Amino acid sequence: MKLIRNKGLVKYLVAGIVFVGLGLLVWMELRPVGLGDGFASGNGRIEATEIDVASKLAGRILTISVDEGDFVKPEQVIATMDTQVLQAQIKQAEAQVRQAENAVLTAQAVVEQRENEKNAAEAGVNQRIAELTAAQKRYSRTHQLIADNAVARQQLDDDLAVQQSKEAALASARAQVWSAKAAIIAAKSQVIEAESTVEAVKANVERLEADIIDSQLKTDRQARVQYRVAQPGEVLAAGGKVLNLVDLNDVYMTFFLPTGQAGRVAIDSDVRLILDAAPQYVIPAKVSYVASVAQFTPKTVETSSEREKLMFRIRARIDPKLLEKHLDQVKTGLPGMAYLKLDTAAQWPVKLQVNVPQ
């Protein structure tokens, strides 16, 4: 009876050993295997650059042509501001341009008039020179005749008076020439001033036209509307936000690595992303940013073990060409894992081979 009991106990022991052995084999087969020293990993979330579409000037929102979740393309008009005031201002500025152009014509006519006056004054100078020459010759002859007692002394005095009068007339004529030249300079200054006014009012027209163009809010990239911050009819201050967009050409995952691994990361290093929402896909990416300072640090760093707690932010950017093929699936905020190859000679394991839907 005792032998039978011992045989039963041995049976149970053997069965237990076999069960433990099988469990050990299964665990050995399925146990998680590390990627090795040539790789690093960290968890993060998918992020993208956000852009606020805002009004350049204060004004009322006239229309918003997109809704939250819509995709937008470069140069697409997504909202417009009311431009009635700007339209009125541009009409006023255009009238000022015409007025300034007329002022230029008037100033140019004044210059021409002053030049004619100068020409007349110069002709008067030539006439006065001729008269003075004649008076001088007459005085000289009279002076000769006085020596011969051929004429009265009074005639010599009269001829001298005439000569001095012609000299004064010549000086006056020359003064008129200088006055005319000064008037021309002043008139030309008025032309320059009028032309400057034309340029100023034309620049004002161009500014208003630019403001009207800027009142059509456009995108400069491919993006998705995340939020409608304001609604049609609202009055915004200058720089008031209308829409918030997500740039679909700049999508990345941010994660953190300790000092020992972060120091080995190079820009453009290969990264593989696996999202929790789609673990069957392995998405390729490249390191686009490595923080130059630690993002969080212990209060005191004295030992090597403490220094290992320093964490550096890494950003892995997804290729825009790949994103363009899957715009409908691009979503920010999705959590996942980033696997980074630190050693360029290392080979990606099978489970991290690129696998994205075509």
C-alpha positions in Angstrom: 0.0 0.0 0.0 2.9 2.4 0.8 4.5 1.5 -2.6 1.4 2.5 -4.5 1.3 5.8 -2.7 4.9 6.5 -3.5 4.3 5.7 -7.1 1.4 8.2 -7.2 3.5 10.9 -5.6 6.3 10.3 -8.1 3.8 10.6 -10.9 2.6 13.9 -9.7 6.2 15.1 -9.3 7.1 14.0 -12.8 4.0 15.7 -14.2 4.8 18.9 -12.3 8.4 18.9 -13.6 7.1 18.4 -17.2 4.6 21.2 -16.8 7.2 23.6 -15.4 9.6 22.6 -18.1 7.0 23.3 -20.9 6.2 26.6 -19.3 9.8 27.5 -19.2 10.2 26.6 -22.8 7.2 28.7 -23.8 8.5 31.7 -21.7 11.9 31.4 -23.3 10.3 31.4 -26.7 8.0 34.3 -26.1 10.0 36.4 -23.6 10.7 40.0 -24.8 14.1 40.4 -26.4 15.8 43.8 -26.1 17.0 45.6 -29.2 20.6 45.7 -28.1 23.1 48.5 -27.4 22.8 49.8 -31.0 19.2 50.9 -30.5 17.1 53.1 -28.2 13.4 53.6 -27.7 11.0 56.0 -26.0 7.3 56.7 -25.9 5.7 59.8 -27.3 2.9 61.3 -29.2 2.3 62.4 -32.8 2.5 66.2 -33.0 2.4 68.7 -35.9 3.2 72.4 -36.3 0.2 74.6 -35.6 -0.5 77.8 -37.5 -2.9 80.5 -36.4 -4.6 82.3 -39.3 -5.2 85.8 -38.1 -6.5 89.1 -39.5 -3.8 91.7 -40.3 -6.1 94.6 -39.5 -8.9 95.2 -37.2 -12.2 94.5 -38.8 -15.3 92.4 -39.1 -15.2 88.8 -40.4 -17.4 88.6 -43.5 -17.1 84.9 -44.4 -15.4 81.7 -43.3 -15.4 79.1 -46.1 -14.0 76.0 -44.2 -15.1 73.9 -41.2 -13.2 72.1 -38.6 -11.5 69.0 -40.0 -11.4 70.3 -43.6 -8.2 70.0 -45.6 -6.9 73.2 -47.2 -4.3 73.8 -50.0 -1.8 76.5 -50.6 -3.3 79.8 -51.7 -6.8 78.7 -50.9 -9.0 81.5 -49.5 -10.4 80.3 -46.2 -11.9 83.5 -44.8 -12.5 87.1 -45.8 -12.7 90.3 -43.9 -15.1 93.2 -44.6 -13.3 95.7 -46.8 -16.0 98.5 -47.2 -13.9 101.0 -45.2 -10.8 100.1 -47.2 -12.6 100.5 -50.5 -13.7 104.0 -49.5 -10.2 104.9 -48.4 -8.7 103.7 -51.7 -11.2 105.9 -53.6 -10.1 108.8 -51.5 -6.4 108.0 -52.1 -6.9 107.7 -55.9 -8.5 111.1 -55.9 -5.5 112.4 -54.0 -3.3 110.9 -56.7 -5.1 112.8 -59.4 -4.9 116.0 -57.4 -1.2 115.5 -56.8 -0.6 114.8 -60.5 -2.3 118.1 -61.4 -0.2 119.9 -58.8 2.9 118.5 -60.7 1.6 119.9 -64.0 1.0 123.3 -62.4 4.4 123.4 -60.8 6.0 122.4 -64.2 4.1 125.2 -65.9 5.4 127.7 -63.3 9.0 126.5 -64.0 8.4 127.1 -67.7 7.0 130.6 -66.9 10.0 131.4 -64.8 12.4 130.2 -67.5 10.7 132.5 -70.0 11.0 135.4 -67.5 14.7 134.6 -67.2 15.1 134.6 -71.0 13.3 137.9 -71.2 15.6 139.3 -68.4 18.7 138.1 -70.2 17.4 139.8 -73.4 16.9 142.9 -71.4 20.5 142.7 -70.1 21.8 142.5 -73.7 19.6 145.5 -74.6 21.0 147.4 -71.7 24.5 146.5 -72.6 23.9 147.9 -76.1 22.4 151.1 -74.8 25.3 151.5 -72.3 27.8 151.0 -75.1 26.1 153.6 -77.2 26.0 156.0 -74.3 29.7 155.4 -73.5 30.6 156.2 -77.2 28.5 159.3 -77.2 30.1 160.5 -74.0 33.5 159.8 -75.4 32.8 161.9 -78.6 31.3 164.7 -76.5 34.3 164.7 -74.3 36.5 165.1 -77.4 34.4 167.9 -78.7 34.6 169.8 -75.4 38.4 169.7 -75.8 38.0 171.4 -79.1 35.3 173.8 -77.7 32.9 172.5 -80.3 30.0 171.9 -77.9 28.7 173.3 -74.7 29.8 171.9 -71.3 26.2 171.1 -70.6 26.1 168.5 -73.3 29.0 166.6 -71.7 27.1 166.6 -68.4 24.0 165.3 -70.1 25.8 162.5 -71.9 27.5 161.5 -68.6 24.2 161.3 -66.9 22.8 159.2 -69.7 25.8 156.8 -69.4 25.4 156.5 -65.7 21.6 155.8 -66.2 22.4 153.1 -68.7 24.9 151.5 -66.2 22.2 151.5 -63.5 19.7 150.0 -66.0 22.2 147.3 -66.9 22.7 146.4 -63.2 18.9 146.3 -62.7 18.5 144.0 -65.7 21.2 141.7 -64.4 19.5 141.6 -61.0 16.3 140.6 -62.8 18.2 137.7 -64.4 19.4 136.5 -61.0 15.9 136.9 -59.5 14.5 134.8 -62.4 17.1 132.1 -61.8 16.2 132.0 -58.2 12.5 131.8 -59.1 13.3 128.8 -61.4 15.0 127.0 -58.6 12.1 127.6 -56.3 9.6 126.4 -59.0 11.7 123.3 -59.6 11.6 122.6 -55.9 7.8 122.8 -56.1 7.9 120.3 -58.9 10.0 117.9 -56.8 7.6 118.4 -53.8 4.6 117.8 -56.0 6.2 114.7 -57.5 7.0 113.4 -54.0 3.4 114.0 -53.0 2.3 111.9 -56.0 4.7 109.1 -54.9 3.4 109.3 -51.4 -0.3 109.1 -52.3 0.4 106.3 -54.8 2.2 104.4 -52.1 -0.9 104.9 -49.9 -3.0 103.4 -52.7 -0.7 100.4 -53.0 -0.8 100.0 -49.2 -4.6 100.0 -49.2 -4.6 97.6 -52.1 -2.3 95.3 -50.2 -4.6 95.6 -47.1 -7.6 94.6 -49.3 -5.6 91.6 -50.6 -4.6 90.6 -47.1 -8.3 90.8 -46.1 -8.6 87.5 -48.0 -7.1 85.1 -45.5 -5.2 82.4 -47.4 -3.1 79.4 -46.4 0.5 79.1 -47.6 0.7 75.3 -47.1 -1.2 72.0 -47.0 -3.0 71.8 -43.7 -6.1 70.7 -41.8 -8.5 73.0 -40.0 -8.3 72.2 -36.3 -10.4 74.9 -34.7 -12.6 77.8 -35.8 -11.6 80.4 -33.3 -14.0 83.1 -34.5 -17.3 83.2 -36.4 -18.6 85.4 -39.3 -19.8 88.7 -38.0 -17.4 89.0 -35.1 -15.2 92.1 -34.9 -11.5 91.4 -34.4 -8.6 93.5 -33.3 -5.5 93.6 -35.4 -3.9 90.1 -35.3 -7.2 88.5 -34.1 -7.2 84.7 -34.6 -9.8 83.3 -37.0 -8.7 79.7 -37.6 -6.1 77.2 -36.2 -4.5 74.9 -38.7 -2.3 71.8 -38.4 0.6 71.7 -40.9 0.4 68.3 -42.5 3.9 68.7 -44.0 5.5 68.9 -40.6 4.4 65.9 -38.5 6.7 64.4 -35.9 6.9 62.4 -32.7 8.6 63.9 -29.6 10.2 61.5 -27.1 12.9 61.6 -24.5 16.2 59.7 -24.0 18.7 59.6 -21.2 22.1 61.2 -21.4 24.0 58.1 -22.4 21.7 57.5 -25.4 21.0 61.1 -26.4 24.7 61.8 -26.7 24.9 59.2 -29.5 22.0 60.5 -31.5 22.8 62.3 -34.7 20.6 64.5 -36.9 19.0 62.4 -39.7 19.4 59.2 -37.8 16.8 56.5 -38.7 13.8 56.1 -36.5 10.8 53.7 -36.6 7.5 54.7 -35.2 4.8 52.3 -34.0 1.5 53.9 -33.0 -0.8 52.3 -30.4 -3.8 52.8 -32.7 -2.1 50.9 -35.6 0.5 48.5 -34.2 0.6 46.6 -37.4 2.4 49.4 -39.2 6.0 50.5 -38.8 6.4 54.2 -40.0 9.9 55.5 -41.0 11.1 58.8 -39.7 14.3 60.8 -39.3 15.7 62.7 -36.3 15.2 66.4 -37.0 16.0 67.9 -33.6 18.1 67.0 -30.5 17.8 69.3 -27.5 21.0 71.0 -26.5 20.1 71.1 -22.8 18.4 68.6 -20.6 14.6 69.0 -20.4 14.3 68.0 -16.7 17.1 67.6 -14.2 17.4 66.5 -10.5 17.9 69.2 -7.9 21.5 68.2 -7.4 23.7 66.3 -9.8 26.8 64.8 -8.0 27.1 61.2 -9.1 27.2 59.4 -12.4 23.9 57.6 -11.6 22.3 61.0 -11.0 23.6 62.4 -14.3 22.0 59.4 -16.1 18.6 60.8 -15.0 19.0 63.8 -17.3 16.6 63.5 -20.2 16.9 65.1 -23.6 14.1 65.8 -26.0 14.3 64.2 -29.4 12.1 64.9 -32.4 11.6 62.4 -35.2 10.0 63.9 -38.3 8.0 61.9 -40.8 8.8 62.3 -44.5 6.3 64.9 -46.0 6.1 62.8 -49.2 4.9 59.8 -47.2 2.4 62.0 -45.4 1.1 63.3 -48.7 0.0 59.8 -49.6 -2.0 59.3 -46.3 -3.4 62.8 -45.5 -6.7 61.3 -44.4 -5.0 59.1 -41.8 -2.7 61.8 -40.3 -3.9 62.6 -36.8 -2.1 64.4 -34.0 -2.1 63.3 -30.4 -1.8 59.6 -31.1 0.5 57.8 -28.6 3.1 55.3 -29.7 6.8 54.2 -29.5 9.8 55.5 -31.3 12.7 53.2 -31.9 16.0 54.9 -32.9 19.1 53.3 -34.4 22.2 54.6 -32.6 24.7 52.4 -34.4 24.7 52.9 -38.2 26.1 49.4 -38.7 23.3 47.8 -36.8 20.5 46.1 -38.7 16.8 46.7 -38.0 15.1 43.6 -36.6 12.3 42.1 -38.6 9.6 43.5 -36.4 10.9 47.1 -37.1 11.2 46.8 -40.8 9.2 49.6 -42.6 5.7 48.5 -43.1 3.3 51.3 -44.3 0.1 50.9 -46.4 0.6 51.8 -50.0 
